[in-house]
Amino acid sequence: MPKKTLSLALLAFALAATALRGDEARVPIHARMAQFDLGSGTTHYSGGVTVDIPGLLKLACEDLVAVPAPGTDRIETLTATTNVVLDVVRPGKTPAAAPMQIRATGDMAVFTATNNLVVLTGPFGNQPHVDTVQFRTRADVISYDLATGRVVALSNHITEVNPELFKKSGLFNRTNKPAKTESP
């Protein structure tokens, strides 16, 4: 799955959130309350919000707001707040490799279409984090650039790395043999 797949998943999710009509595939969004502002195109879901795109994306939060770009059917911002849990499935590094599971949690996740960026934040003392099999990273602000696939963790950052990565790398696979030196 290319890097843009997460972006497409988020956009597909966002399009479903705006309740567009037509033959597009539908993505169910569950919530205790939904409010559609037909004038502005803004959609607001509240209370136990869940979205599930099987095999691609799951989102749970308490509040979700989708705001369209002015004069378009395209989502400009998508904001999930309060107990945000985002599960993303990305393909393995090779076709035979198992898919990678990524879990991101925080108090707020904001997707902005103009810069293709997802920013995850949390309240003081409860940092957002991103978990994979290889690592867990926490910071006050975590941003994910959907175009480049780059994750940036800012302020009070800590990453915990799976030690198996080091064992498999050969970096710490040392023997008691002295290094060979060449004589001049």
DODREN-327420 format. One record per residue (C-alpha): residue in three letters; residue number from 1; x, y, z. Coordinates in nm, 3 decimals. Layout:
N
  aa   i      px      py      pz
 ALA NUM       X       Y       Z
...
REM end
This chain:
184
  aa   i      px      py      pz
 MET   1   0.000   0.000   0.000
 PRO   2   0.165   0.331  -0.104
 LYS   3   0.226   0.616   0.139
 LYS   4  -0.076   0.798   0.003
 THR   5  -0.305   0.514   0.114
 LEU   6  -0.343   0.658   0.465
 SER   7  -0.424   0.993   0.310
 LEU   8  -0.682   0.828   0.085
 ALA   9  -0.824   0.641   0.382
 LEU  10  -0.858   0.965   0.576
 LEU  11  -1.013   1.138   0.278
 ALA  12  -1.252   0.849   0.219
 PHE  13  -1.343   0.870   0.585
 ALA  14  -1.382   1.245   0.560
 LEU  15  -1.601   1.220   0.252
 ALA  16  -1.824   0.973   0.433
 ALA  17  -1.840   1.217   0.722
 THR  18  -1.987   1.484   0.495
 ALA  19  -2.268   1.249   0.391
 LEU  20  -2.210   1.297   0.021
 ARG  21  -2.471   1.149  -0.207
 GLY  22  -2.395   0.927  -0.503
 ASP  23  -2.253   0.586  -0.579
 GLU  24  -1.945   0.619  -0.353
 ALA  25  -1.880   0.336  -0.111
 ARG  26  -2.035   0.419   0.225
 VAL  27  -1.844   0.412   0.551
 PRO  28  -2.061   0.382   0.863
 ILE  29  -1.998   0.642   1.131
 HIS  30  -2.156   0.557   1.466
 ALA  31  -2.229   0.826   1.726
 ARG  32  -2.494   0.919   1.980
 MET  33  -2.557   1.250   1.798
 ALA  34  -2.498   1.382   1.447
 GLN  35  -2.546   1.738   1.328
 PHE  36  -2.528   1.841   0.962
 ASP  37  -2.500   2.208   0.873
 LEU  38  -2.625   2.210   0.515
 GLY  39  -2.529   2.575   0.471
 SER  40  -2.161   2.545   0.559
 GLY  41  -2.124   2.173   0.487
 THR  42  -1.980   2.114   0.835
 THR  43  -2.060   1.779   0.995
 HIS  44  -2.039   1.718   1.371
 TYR  45  -2.061   1.378   1.543
 SER  46  -2.065   1.347   1.921
 GLY  47  -2.070   1.072   2.183
 GLY  48  -1.893   0.741   2.134
 VAL  49  -1.792   0.814   1.774
 THR  50  -1.652   0.517   1.581
 VAL  51  -1.547   0.476   1.220
 ASP  52  -1.427   0.148   1.071
 ILE  53  -1.283   0.101   0.724
 PRO  54  -1.199  -0.274   0.746
 GLY  55  -0.834  -0.357   0.688
 LEU  56  -0.735   0.008   0.662
 LEU  57  -0.848   0.242   0.940
 LYS  58  -1.038   0.249   1.268
 LEU  59  -1.110   0.565   1.462
 ALA  60  -1.272   0.610   1.802
 CYS  61  -1.325   0.942   1.979
 GLU  62  -1.592   1.138   2.162
 ASP  63  -1.625   1.423   1.914
 LEU  64  -1.560   1.449   1.539
 VAL  65  -1.596   1.757   1.317
 ALA  66  -1.545   1.764   0.938
 VAL  67  -1.515   2.107   0.772
 PRO  68  -1.515   2.133   0.391
 ALA  69  -1.293   2.362   0.187
 PRO  70  -1.502   2.666   0.083
 GLY  71  -1.690   2.611  -0.240
 THR  72  -1.585   2.245  -0.278
 ASP  73  -1.693   1.893  -0.184
 ARG  74  -1.344   1.833  -0.039
 ILE  75  -1.268   1.817   0.333
 GLU  76  -1.034   2.090   0.454
 THR  77  -1.003   1.980   0.819
 LEU  78  -1.109   1.678   1.016
 THR  79  -1.082   1.711   1.395
 ALA  80  -1.125   1.422   1.639
 THR  81  -1.120   1.507   2.010
 THR  82  -1.133   1.339   2.352
 ASN  83  -0.990   0.988   2.394
 VAL  84  -0.881   0.961   2.031
 VAL  85  -0.767   0.614   1.923
 LEU  86  -0.658   0.572   1.562
 ASP  87  -0.563   0.227   1.431
 VAL  88  -0.406   0.217   1.085
 VAL  89  -0.300  -0.086   0.883
 ARG  90  -0.006  -0.033   0.645
 PRO  91   0.141  -0.296   0.414
 GLY  92   0.455  -0.486   0.506
 LYS  93   0.788  -0.388   0.353
 THR  94   0.761  -0.677   0.107
 PRO  95   0.452  -0.836  -0.048
 ALA  96   0.508  -1.148   0.165
 ALA  97   0.550  -0.951   0.490
 ALA  98   0.263  -0.913   0.733
 PRO  99   0.085  -0.576   0.740
 MET 100   0.209  -0.323   0.996
 GLN 101  -0.034  -0.221   1.267
 ILE 102  -0.001   0.137   1.392
 ARG 103  -0.194   0.271   1.690
 ALA 104  -0.200   0.641   1.771
 THR 105  -0.371   0.785   2.076
 GLY 106  -0.416   1.135   2.209
 ASP 107  -0.665   1.395   2.316
 MET 108  -0.692   1.554   1.971
 ALA 109  -0.607   1.454   1.613
 VAL 110  -0.637   1.713   1.336
 PHE 111  -0.607   1.634   0.965
 THR 112  -0.552   1.935   0.740
 ALA 113  -0.583   1.878   0.364
 THR 114  -0.386   2.187   0.252
 ASN 115  -0.063   2.052   0.400
 ASN 116  -0.159   1.681   0.414
 LEU 117  -0.067   1.671   0.782
 VAL 118  -0.214   1.486   1.081
 VAL 119  -0.123   1.643   1.417
 LEU 120  -0.182   1.453   1.742
 THR 121  -0.179   1.631   2.079
 GLY 122  -0.275   1.554   2.437
 PRO 123  -0.348   1.731   2.763
 PHE 124  -0.069   1.814   3.007
 GLY 125   0.056   1.494   3.169
 ASN 126  -0.106   1.263   2.915
 GLN 127   0.111   1.272   2.604
 PRO 128  -0.013   1.134   2.275
 HIS 129   0.174   0.830   2.150
 VAL 130   0.226   0.619   1.841
 ASP 131   0.280   0.243   1.883
 THR 132   0.414  -0.010   1.632
 VAL 133   0.585  -0.346   1.676
 GLN 134   0.921  -0.169   1.630
 PHE 135   0.875   0.130   1.858
 ARG 136   0.657   0.345   2.080
 THR 137   0.705   0.720   2.071
 ARG 138   0.553   0.984   2.296
 ALA 139   0.571   1.361   2.278
 ASP 140   0.361   1.667   2.350
 VAL 141   0.295   1.701   1.975
 ILE 142   0.329   1.431   1.709
 SER 143   0.281   1.518   1.344
 TYR 144   0.257   1.279   1.051
 ASP 145   0.316   1.409   0.699
 LEU 146   0.101   1.193   0.474
 ALA 147   0.286   1.301   0.161
 THR 148   0.634   1.204   0.283
 GLY 149   0.552   0.942   0.547
 ARG 150   0.762   1.137   0.799
 VAL 151   0.671   1.139   1.169
 VAL 152   0.798   1.428   1.382
 ALA 153   0.773   1.422   1.762
 LEU 154   0.815   1.759   1.935
 SER 155   0.873   1.860   2.297
 ASN 156   0.930   1.613   2.581
 HIS 157   0.989   1.334   2.334
 ILE 158   1.082   0.976   2.423
 THR 159   1.096   0.671   2.197
 GLU 160   1.113   0.316   2.326
 VAL 161   1.261   0.083   2.065
 ASN 162   1.203  -0.291   2.045
 PRO 163   1.542  -0.447   2.139
 GLU 164   1.496  -0.712   1.869
 LEU 165   1.575  -0.442   1.613
 PHE 166   1.925  -0.410   1.756
 LYS 167   1.978  -0.785   1.786
 LYS 168   1.887  -0.838   1.421
 SER 169   2.096  -0.544   1.296
 GLY 170   2.437  -0.688   1.384
 LEU 171   2.525  -0.367   1.565
 PHE 172   2.550  -0.551   1.897
 ASN 173   2.630  -0.893   1.752
 ARG 174   2.995  -0.892   1.860
 THR 175   3.251  -1.166   1.896
 ASN 176   3.559  -1.180   2.118
 LYS 177   3.790  -1.169   1.817
 PRO 178   4.004  -0.857   1.789
 ALA 179   3.953  -0.639   1.488
 LYS 180   4.185  -0.713   1.197
 THR 181   4.439  -0.444   1.130
 GLU 182   4.649  -0.409   0.823
 SER 183   5.019  -0.354   0.862
 PRO 184   5.174  -0.061   0.674
REM end
